[in-house]
Amino acid sequence: MQAGILAIAGIISRIIGLLYGSPLAAIIGDEGNGYYAAAYAVYTIVLLVSSYSIPSAMSKIISGKLAVKEYRNAHKIFRCALVYVAVVGGVGGLVLFFAAPVLVTGRSATVLRFFAPTIFLFGFLGVLRGYFQAHRTMIPTSLSQLIEQVFNAIVSIGGALILTGIAGDEDPVKRAVYGAIGSAIGTGSGVLVALIFMFLVYRYNRPRVKEGLEKDQHEELPTSQIFKMIFMIVTPFILSTCIYNLSTFLNSTLFSRILFHFKSVDESTIAYQYGIFARKAMVITNLPIALASAAAMAMIPEVSTTYARGDVKGAGATVSRVTRVILMISIPCAVGLFALAKPVMMILFPQKKSIDEASFLLMLLAITVIFYSLSTVTNAVLQGIGKVNAPVFNAALALILQSGVLTLLLIYTDLGYVALCIVTILYSLVMCLLNNFVMKRNLPINNDFKKTYMFPVIASTVMGAAAFGIYQLCAFLFRMLIGSEYFVNLFSTLVSVFFAAFIYFAVLIKSGGASEEDIRRFPKGSSIVSLLKKIHIL
């Protein structure tokens, strides 16, 4: 249940991020999006090294002490962790501010400097989230994530409007940079408000914390030992999460520097192209991946528990079921994005100047929904069965391969942002294959080829063709009734998606690709089953 709460909060946060991205793109443009995306990629890496791994690490350390009722030591670890993040976050923020021109090229450095205070603040937020997770409640963390994203959206749009108004319309480059700065301020504002919320939750729970401290008779650990413990546990978390997230940073760095220095492409064009790739096409593909991740998070604890009991065969059977559900979600999502790439892009990012380019990139990236969804599951399974180093090693190999291919494509071809799509597909595929190889060496996994792969692909293909046809028909009919092209596209897309979902389930179930038990494993599976029974598909 706790994993489900956190997963739902993560999905809602991504939906908010997707929705506010559209008005923001309209304000700051694709060039402004490019400056923001390049700065954000570097900010993410510095954040990972300084603060981002803290919630997981703190949860692990503190929960260990709480399990043996060492409340005083648990609270002392919490206090020492606050000191740790104050130092590390402060150093990270200073590095980001003063080394910005080295870390990113050109105008993105100005935007990057506005992320520096957020690095410092996020550490404290991370410790508080980890503290409550260690107490086996995900609700404060989930609520703080939603609050963070809501304020991020409000301040990003408001800040971009105010700053672009100050910049004026005479200099488009200045307007783009100012807009990106407004969005960066929004990111920091979201973190600040979430931090205040978590602090108030802690203050509210403080009397109960004091009760536990007064009852505890255990010997207090030395401060030096606690700092050593924090460092030893945080470091592996940093290493793994850093490697997982280096992909975006390296893509951004190689893309901007190679095009600027080797191809003599001007900075505005680079920012424009990268903005379309990172802040439009990639953002849309992240949402269905989050849906698959939520399903995985809700089911993976069963794998860990079964494996820990020594039931390797049972763990393998659970993984097989999880894989089937993930593919039943991700394959139709990928086909749907491919078939309706332009209609979806017209709803979320209706800027006419780049609509065709963004739609084409979304079509290319649609396949990554399947690969990244499977990678999420295999990562979680490998960590659940104690093979924590395998995903890190696999990510490092995929990263090296991706960087080499991107460098060659950018130097020897004129593919531009298409090269970014190619290597993103390559990275997700390699991660998926390597993780799957290691997983099958440790667990007996027997996937029925027809039910797991063939039937979902067939059902999705029929669904995709039907969705495209229904969209074209609806668009033709609605144009005679509605004057606005935006609303014609919106209603046509909604109708086609609605019917496509029923067509997918009908073909999948009638072909024998899914049973009632399979569908019940979907997020909100019982509601889906009830609906399908009412319309006699089940």
C-alpha positions as CSV (number, residue, x, y, z in Angstrom):
1,M,0.0,0.0,0.0
2,Q,2.8,2.4,0.9
3,A,4.6,1.7,-2.4
4,G,1.3,2.3,-4.2
5,I,0.8,5.7,-2.5
6,L,4.3,6.8,-3.5
7,A,3.8,5.5,-7.0
8,I,0.4,7.4,-7.4
9,A,2.1,10.6,-6.1
10,G,4.9,10.1,-8.7
11,I,2.4,9.7,-11.6
12,I,0.4,12.8,-10.5
13,S,3.6,14.8,-10.2
14,R,4.6,13.7,-13.8
15,I,1.1,14.6,-15.1
16,I,1.4,18.1,-13.5
17,G,4.9,18.4,-15.0
18,L,3.6,17.5,-18.4
19,L,0.6,19.9,-18.2
20,Y,2.5,23.0,-17.1
21,G,5.2,22.3,-19.7
22,S,2.8,23.3,-22.5
23,P,2.1,26.9,-21.3
24,L,5.7,27.3,-20.3
25,A,6.9,26.3,-23.8
26,A,4.5,28.8,-25.2
27,I,6.0,31.6,-23.1
28,I,9.7,30.8,-23.3
29,G,9.8,29.0,-26.7
30,D,11.8,26.1,-27.8
31,E,15.1,28.0,-27.5
32,G,14.3,28.9,-23.9
33,N,13.3,25.3,-23.3
34,G,16.7,24.3,-24.7
35,Y,18.7,26.6,-22.3
36,Y,16.6,25.3,-19.3
37,A,17.0,21.6,-20.3
38,A,20.8,21.9,-20.7
39,A,21.1,23.6,-17.3
40,Y,18.7,21.2,-15.7
41,A,20.8,18.2,-16.9
42,V,23.8,19.5,-15.1
43,Y,21.8,20.5,-12.0
44,T,20.4,17.0,-11.8
45,I,23.9,15.4,-11.7
46,V,25.1,17.8,-9.0
47,L,21.9,17.2,-7.1
48,L,22.4,13.4,-7.3
49,V,25.9,13.7,-5.9
50,S,25.0,16.1,-3.1
51,S,21.5,15.4,-2.0
52,Y,19.2,13.2,-4.2
53,S,20.3,9.8,-2.8
54,I,19.7,11.0,0.8
55,P,16.0,9.9,1.3
56,S,16.8,6.2,0.3
57,A,20.0,6.1,2.3
58,M,18.5,7.8,5.4
59,S,15.5,5.5,5.2
60,K,17.8,2.5,5.2
61,I,20.0,3.6,8.1
62,I,17.3,5.0,10.4
63,S,14.9,2.1,9.8
64,G,17.6,-0.3,10.9
65,K,17.9,1.5,14.3
66,L,14.1,1.8,14.7
67,A,13.8,-2.0,14.1
68,V,15.8,-2.7,17.3
69,K,14.2,0.3,19.1
70,E,17.3,2.4,19.2
71,Y,15.3,5.6,19.1
72,R,18.0,7.9,20.4
73,N,20.6,6.6,17.8
74,A,18.0,6.9,15.0
75,H,17.3,10.5,16.0
76,K,21.0,11.3,16.3
77,I,21.6,9.9,12.8
78,F,18.8,12.2,11.6
79,R,20.5,15.2,13.2
80,C,24.0,14.3,11.8
81,A,22.4,13.8,8.4
82,L,21.2,17.4,8.5
83,V,24.8,18.6,9.2
84,Y,26.1,16.3,6.4
85,V,23.7,17.7,3.8
86,A,24.3,21.3,4.9
87,V,28.0,20.8,4.2
88,V,27.7,18.7,1.0
89,G,24.7,20.7,-0.4
90,G,26.6,24.0,0.3
91,V,29.6,22.8,-1.5
92,G,27.4,21.5,-4.4
93,G,25.6,24.8,-4.7
94,L,28.9,26.8,-4.7
95,V,30.3,24.5,-7.4
96,L,27.2,24.9,-9.5
97,F,27.3,28.7,-9.2
98,F,31.0,29.4,-9.8
99,A,31.7,26.5,-12.3
100,A,28.6,27.1,-14.4
101,P,30.5,28.3,-17.5
102,V,32.7,25.1,-17.4
103,L,29.8,22.7,-16.8
104,V,27.6,24.1,-19.7
105,T,28.1,26.1,-22.8
106,G,27.1,29.7,-23.4
107,R,23.9,31.1,-22.2
108,S,22.8,28.0,-20.3
109,A,25.5,28.9,-17.7
110,T,23.4,31.9,-16.6
111,V,20.3,29.7,-16.1
112,L,22.4,27.1,-14.3
113,R,23.5,29.6,-11.6
114,F,19.8,30.1,-10.6
115,F,19.7,26.4,-9.7
116,A,22.5,26.7,-7.1
117,P,20.3,27.6,-4.0
118,T,18.0,24.6,-4.8
119,I,21.0,22.2,-4.4
120,F,21.5,23.5,-0.8
121,L,17.8,23.3,0.1
122,F,17.1,19.9,-1.4
123,G,19.4,18.1,1.0
124,F,17.3,19.0,4.0
125,L,14.1,18.0,2.2
126,G,15.7,14.7,1.4
127,V,16.7,14.0,5.0
128,L,13.2,14.7,6.2
129,R,11.6,12.5,3.5
130,G,14.0,9.7,4.4
131,Y,13.2,10.1,8.1
132,F,9.5,9.5,7.6
133,Q,10.0,6.7,5.1
134,A,12.1,5.0,7.8
135,H,9.0,5.2,10.0
136,R,7.1,3.3,7.3
137,T,4.9,6.1,6.1
138,M,5.1,7.4,2.6
139,I,2.3,9.9,3.0
140,P,4.4,13.0,4.0
141,T,6.9,12.2,1.1
142,S,4.0,11.8,-1.4
143,L,2.2,15.0,-0.3
144,S,5.5,16.9,-0.3
145,Q,6.2,15.7,-3.9
146,L,2.8,16.9,-5.0
147,I,3.2,20.3,-3.2
148,E,6.7,20.7,-4.7
149,Q,5.4,20.1,-8.3
150,V,2.3,22.3,-7.9
151,F,4.4,25.3,-6.7
152,N,7.1,24.5,-9.3
153,A,4.4,24.8,-12.0
154,I,2.8,28.0,-10.6
155,V,6.1,29.9,-10.0
156,S,7.7,28.6,-13.2
157,I,4.9,29.9,-15.4
158,G,4.5,33.1,-13.3
159,G,8.3,33.7,-13.2
160,A,8.6,33.1,-17.0
161,L,5.8,35.5,-17.7
162,I,7.2,38.3,-15.5
163,L,10.9,37.9,-16.7
164,T,10.0,37.6,-20.4
165,G,7.9,40.7,-19.9
166,I,11.0,42.5,-18.5
167,A,13.1,41.2,-21.4
168,G,10.7,42.5,-24.0
169,D,10.2,41.3,-27.6
170,E,13.1,43.1,-29.3
171,D,15.8,40.5,-28.5
172,P,14.4,36.9,-28.8
173,V,17.6,35.4,-27.3
174,K,17.4,37.6,-24.2
175,R,13.7,36.7,-23.9
176,A,14.5,33.0,-24.1
177,V,17.2,33.2,-21.4
178,Y,15.0,35.2,-19.1
179,G,12.2,32.8,-19.5
180,A,14.5,29.8,-18.7
181,I,15.6,31.7,-15.6
182,G,12.0,32.0,-14.5
183,S,11.5,28.3,-14.9
184,A,14.7,27.6,-12.8
185,I,13.4,29.8,-10.0
186,G,10.1,27.8,-10.1
187,T,12.1,24.6,-9.5
188,G,13.7,26.1,-6.4
189,S,10.4,27.6,-5.1
190,G,8.8,24.1,-5.3
191,V,11.6,22.6,-3.2
192,L,11.4,25.4,-0.7
193,V,7.7,25.1,-0.1
194,A,8.0,21.3,0.1
195,L,10.7,21.7,2.7
196,I,8.6,24.0,4.8
197,F,5.7,21.5,4.6
198,M,8.0,18.6,5.8
199,F,9.4,20.7,8.6
200,L,5.8,21.4,9.8
201,V,5.0,17.7,9.7
202,Y,8.1,16.9,11.7
203,R,7.2,19.6,14.3
204,Y,3.7,18.1,14.6
205,N,5.2,14.6,15.2
206,R,7.9,15.9,17.6
207,P,6.0,15.0,20.9
208,R,5.8,11.4,19.8
209,V,9.5,11.4,18.9
210,K,10.4,12.7,22.3
211,E,8.4,9.9,24.0
212,G,10.5,7.3,22.2
213,L,13.7,9.1,23.1
214,E,12.8,9.2,26.8
215,K,12.0,5.4,26.9
216,D,15.2,4.4,25.1
217,Q,18.0,3.0,27.3
218,H,20.4,2.0,24.5
219,E,24.0,3.4,24.5
220,E,24.4,6.3,22.1
221,L,26.7,5.9,19.1
222,P,29.7,8.2,18.8
223,T,29.2,11.1,16.3
224,S,32.2,10.1,14.2
225,Q,30.9,6.6,13.8
226,I,27.5,7.9,12.6
227,F,29.1,10.2,10.0
228,K,31.2,7.2,8.8
229,M,28.0,5.1,8.6
230,I,26.2,7.8,6.6
231,F,29.2,8.2,4.2
232,M,29.6,4.5,3.6
233,I,25.9,3.9,2.9
234,V,25.3,7.1,0.9
235,T,28.2,6.6,-1.4
236,P,26.9,3.4,-3.2
237,F,23.5,5.1,-3.6
238,I,25.2,8.1,-5.2
239,L,27.3,5.9,-7.5
240,S,24.3,3.9,-8.7
241,T,21.8,6.8,-9.2
242,C,24.6,9.0,-10.7
243,I,25.4,6.4,-13.4
244,Y,21.6,5.9,-14.2
245,N,21.2,9.6,-14.7
246,L,24.4,10.5,-16.5
247,S,22.8,9.6,-19.8
248,T,20.8,12.9,-20.1
249,F,23.8,15.0,-19.0
250,L,26.2,13.4,-21.4
251,N,23.7,13.6,-24.3
252,S,23.2,17.3,-23.6
253,T,27.0,18.0,-23.2
254,L,28.0,16.1,-26.3
255,F,25.2,17.5,-28.4
256,S,25.9,21.1,-27.6
257,R,29.7,21.0,-27.7
258,I,30.1,18.8,-30.8
259,L,27.6,20.8,-32.9
260,F,29.1,24.1,-31.6
261,H,32.8,23.3,-32.1
262,F,32.8,20.8,-34.9
263,K,29.8,21.8,-37.0
264,S,29.8,25.5,-36.2
265,V,26.1,25.5,-35.4
266,D,25.0,28.7,-33.6
267,E,24.0,28.4,-29.9
268,S,20.4,29.5,-30.5
269,T,19.8,26.6,-33.0
270,I,21.4,24.1,-30.7
271,A,19.2,25.3,-27.8
272,Y,16.1,25.2,-30.1
273,Q,16.8,21.6,-31.2
274,Y,17.6,20.3,-27.8
275,G,14.5,22.0,-26.3
276,I,12.2,20.1,-28.7
277,F,13.9,16.8,-27.9
278,A,14.2,17.1,-24.1
279,R,11.3,19.3,-23.1
280,K,8.7,18.0,-25.6
281,A,9.2,14.5,-27.0
282,M,11.0,13.0,-24.0
283,V,8.6,14.6,-21.5
284,I,5.6,12.9,-23.1
285,T,7.3,9.4,-23.3
286,N,8.0,9.7,-19.5
287,L,4.4,9.5,-18.5
288,P,3.5,6.0,-19.7
289,I,6.9,4.8,-18.3
290,A,5.7,6.2,-14.9
291,L,2.5,4.1,-15.3
292,A,4.6,1.0,-15.8
293,S,6.9,1.9,-13.0
294,A,3.9,2.3,-10.6
295,A,2.7,-1.2,-11.5
296,A,6.2,-2.6,-10.9
297,M,6.6,-0.8,-7.6
298,A,3.3,-2.2,-6.3
299,M,4.3,-5.8,-7.2
300,I,8.1,-6.0,-6.7
301,P,7.9,-6.4,-2.8
302,E,6.4,-9.8,-3.5
303,V,9.5,-10.8,-5.4
304,S,11.8,-9.8,-2.6
305,T,9.8,-11.6,0.1
306,T,9.4,-14.8,-1.9
307,Y,13.1,-14.8,-2.8
308,A,14.2,-14.1,0.8
309,R,12.2,-17.2,1.9
310,G,14.2,-19.3,-0.5
311,D,11.3,-19.9,-2.9
312,V,13.3,-19.1,-6.1
313,K,10.8,-20.7,-8.4
314,G,8.0,-18.7,-6.8
315,A,10.0,-15.5,-7.3
316,G,10.6,-16.3,-10.9
317,A,6.8,-16.9,-11.4
318,T,6.0,-13.5,-9.9
319,V,8.6,-11.8,-12.2
320,S,7.0,-13.5,-15.2
321,R,3.5,-12.2,-14.2
322,V,4.9,-8.7,-13.5
323,T,6.6,-8.7,-17.0
324,R,3.4,-9.7,-18.7
325,V,1.5,-6.8,-17.0
326,I,4.2,-4.3,-17.8
327,L,4.2,-5.3,-21.5
328,M,0.4,-5.2,-21.6
329,I,0.6,-1.6,-20.5
330,S,3.8,-0.4,-22.3
331,I,3.3,-1.9,-25.8
332,P,-0.1,-0.2,-26.4
333,C,1.2,3.0,-25.0
334,A,4.1,3.0,-27.4
335,V,1.9,2.1,-30.4
336,G,-0.6,4.7,-29.4
337,L,2.1,7.4,-29.1
338,F,3.4,6.4,-32.6
339,A,0.0,6.4,-34.2
340,L,-1.2,9.7,-32.6
341,A,2.1,11.5,-32.2
342,K,1.0,14.7,-33.9
343,P,-2.5,14.9,-32.3
344,V,-1.0,14.4,-28.9
345,M,1.7,16.9,-29.5
346,M,-0.9,19.4,-30.8
347,I,-2.8,19.1,-27.5
348,L,0.2,19.4,-25.2
349,F,2.6,21.6,-27.1
350,P,0.6,23.4,-29.9
351,Q,3.4,25.7,-31.0
352,K,3.1,25.6,-34.8
353,K,6.7,26.4,-35.5
354,S,8.1,23.1,-34.1
355,I,5.0,20.9,-34.2
356,D,6.1,18.7,-37.1
357,E,9.7,18.2,-35.7
358,A,8.4,17.4,-32.2
359,S,5.9,14.9,-33.5
360,F,8.5,13.1,-35.6
361,L,10.8,12.8,-32.6
362,L,8.0,11.5,-30.5
363,M,7.3,8.8,-33.1
364,L,10.9,7.8,-33.0
365,L,11.0,7.7,-29.1
366,A,7.8,5.8,-28.7
367,I,9.6,2.4,-28.7
368,T,11.6,3.5,-25.7
369,V,8.4,3.3,-23.6
370,I,8.7,-0.5,-23.8
371,F,12.4,-0.7,-23.2
372,Y,12.5,1.7,-20.3
373,S,9.4,0.1,-18.7
374,L,11.1,-3.3,-18.8
375,S,14.4,-1.8,-17.5
376,T,12.5,-0.4,-14.5
377,V,11.2,-3.8,-13.7
378,T,14.5,-5.7,-14.2
379,N,16.3,-3.0,-12.1
380,A,13.9,-3.5,-9.2
381,V,14.0,-7.3,-9.5
382,L,17.8,-7.4,-9.4
383,Q,17.9,-5.1,-6.4
384,G,15.2,-7.1,-4.7
385,I,17.2,-10.4,-5.0
386,G,20.5,-8.7,-3.8
387,K,22.2,-8.2,-7.2
388,V,22.5,-4.4,-6.6
389,N,25.7,-4.0,-8.6
390,A,24.5,-5.7,-11.8
391,P,22.2,-2.8,-12.9
392,V,24.9,-0.2,-12.2
393,F,27.5,-2.2,-14.3
394,N,24.9,-2.6,-17.1
395,A,24.1,1.1,-17.0
396,A,27.8,2.0,-17.2
397,L,28.2,-0.3,-20.3
398,A,25.1,1.1,-22.0
399,L,26.4,4.6,-21.2
400,I,29.8,4.0,-22.8
401,L,28.2,2.6,-25.9
402,Q,25.6,5.4,-26.2
403,S,28.3,8.1,-25.8
404,G,30.5,6.6,-28.5
405,V,27.7,6.2,-31.0
406,L,26.4,9.7,-30.4
407,T,29.8,11.2,-30.9
408,L,30.2,9.4,-34.2
409,L,26.7,10.3,-35.4
410,L,27.1,14.0,-34.5
411,I,30.6,14.3,-36.1
412,Y,30.1,12.3,-39.3
413,T,26.4,12.8,-40.1
414,D,23.9,15.7,-40.1
415,L,21.2,13.9,-38.1
416,G,21.2,16.5,-35.3
417,Y,18.5,15.8,-32.7
418,V,17.6,12.6,-34.6
419,A,20.9,11.3,-33.3
420,L,19.7,11.9,-29.8
421,C,16.7,9.8,-30.4
422,I,18.8,7.0,-31.9
423,V,21.1,6.7,-28.9
424,T,18.2,7.0,-26.5
425,I,16.6,4.0,-28.1
426,L,20.0,2.2,-28.1
427,Y,20.6,3.0,-24.4
428,S,17.2,1.8,-23.3
429,L,17.5,-1.4,-25.4
430,V,21.0,-2.3,-24.1
431,M,19.9,-1.7,-20.5
432,C,16.9,-3.9,-21.1
433,L,18.8,-6.8,-22.7
434,L,21.7,-6.8,-20.2
435,N,19.4,-6.7,-17.1
436,N,17.3,-9.4,-18.6
437,F,20.3,-11.6,-19.2
438,V,21.5,-11.3,-15.5
439,M,18.0,-11.7,-14.2
440,K,17.4,-15.0,-16.1
441,R,20.7,-16.4,-14.8
442,N,19.5,-16.0,-11.2
443,L,15.8,-16.7,-11.5
444,P,13.8,-19.4,-13.4
445,I,11.6,-17.2,-15.6
446,N,9.4,-18.8,-18.2
447,N,7.4,-16.3,-20.3
448,D,4.8,-17.7,-22.6
449,F,5.9,-16.1,-25.9
450,K,2.3,-15.8,-27.3
451,K,0.7,-14.3,-24.2
452,T,3.7,-12.2,-23.2
453,Y,4.8,-10.8,-26.5
454,M,2.8,-11.8,-29.6
455,F,-0.8,-11.2,-28.5
456,P,-0.1,-7.7,-26.9
457,V,1.8,-6.7,-30.1
458,I,-1.1,-7.9,-32.4
459,A,-3.8,-6.2,-30.2
460,S,-1.7,-3.0,-30.0
461,T,-1.2,-3.0,-33.8
462,V,-5.0,-3.3,-34.4
463,M,-5.6,-0.7,-31.8
464,G,-3.1,1.7,-33.3
465,A,-4.5,1.4,-36.8
466,A,-8.1,1.8,-35.4
467,A,-7.0,4.9,-33.4
468,F,-5.5,6.6,-36.4
469,G,-8.6,5.8,-38.6
470,I,-11.0,6.9,-35.9
471,Y,-9.0,10.1,-35.4
472,Q,-9.1,11.0,-39.1
473,L,-12.8,10.3,-39.4
474,C,-13.6,12.4,-36.2
475,A,-11.4,15.2,-37.4
476,F,-13.3,15.3,-40.8
477,L,-16.7,15.3,-39.0
478,F,-15.8,17.8,-36.3
479,R,-14.3,20.3,-38.8
480,M,-17.9,20.7,-40.2
481,L,-19.2,21.5,-36.7
482,I,-16.4,23.3,-34.9
483,G,-14.4,26.2,-36.2
484,S,-11.3,25.9,-33.9
485,E,-8.7,23.5,-35.2
486,Y,-7.3,23.0,-31.6
487,F,-10.7,21.8,-30.3
488,V,-11.2,19.6,-33.5
489,N,-7.9,17.9,-32.7
490,L,-8.7,17.7,-28.9
491,F,-12.1,16.0,-29.3
492,S,-10.9,13.8,-32.2
493,T,-8.0,12.6,-30.1
494,L,-10.1,11.9,-27.0
495,V,-12.7,9.9,-29.0
496,S,-10.0,7.9,-30.8
497,V,-8.2,7.1,-27.5
498,F,-11.4,6.1,-25.8
499,F,-12.4,3.6,-28.5
500,A,-8.8,2.5,-29.0
501,A,-8.7,1.3,-25.3
502,F,-11.8,-0.9,-25.7
503,I,-10.5,-2.2,-29.0
504,Y,-7.2,-3.2,-27.4
505,F,-8.8,-5.0,-24.5
506,A,-11.3,-6.7,-26.8
507,V,-8.6,-8.1,-29.2
508,L,-6.3,-9.0,-26.3
509,I,-8.9,-10.9,-24.3
510,K,-10.7,-12.6,-27.2
511,S,-7.4,-13.8,-28.6
512,G,-6.5,-15.4,-25.3
513,G,-3.7,-12.8,-24.5
514,A,-5.1,-11.8,-21.1
515,S,-7.3,-13.3,-18.4
516,E,-9.3,-11.6,-15.7
517,E,-6.5,-12.3,-13.2
518,D,-4.0,-10.5,-15.5
519,I,-6.1,-7.4,-15.8
520,R,-6.7,-7.3,-12.0
521,R,-2.9,-6.8,-11.7
522,F,-3.2,-3.5,-13.6
523,P,-3.3,-0.3,-11.5
524,K,-7.1,0.1,-10.7
525,G,-7.4,-3.4,-12.2
526,S,-10.7,-4.3,-10.4
527,S,-12.4,-1.2,-11.8
528,I,-11.2,-2.1,-15.3
529,V,-12.5,-5.7,-14.9
530,S,-15.9,-4.4,-13.7
531,L,-16.2,-2.1,-16.7
532,L,-15.1,-4.8,-19.2
533,K,-17.7,-7.2,-17.7
534,K,-20.5,-4.6,-18.1
535,I,-19.7,-4.2,-21.8
536,H,-19.3,-8.0,-22.2
537,I,-15.7,-8.0,-23.3
538,L,-14.9,-10.1,-20.2
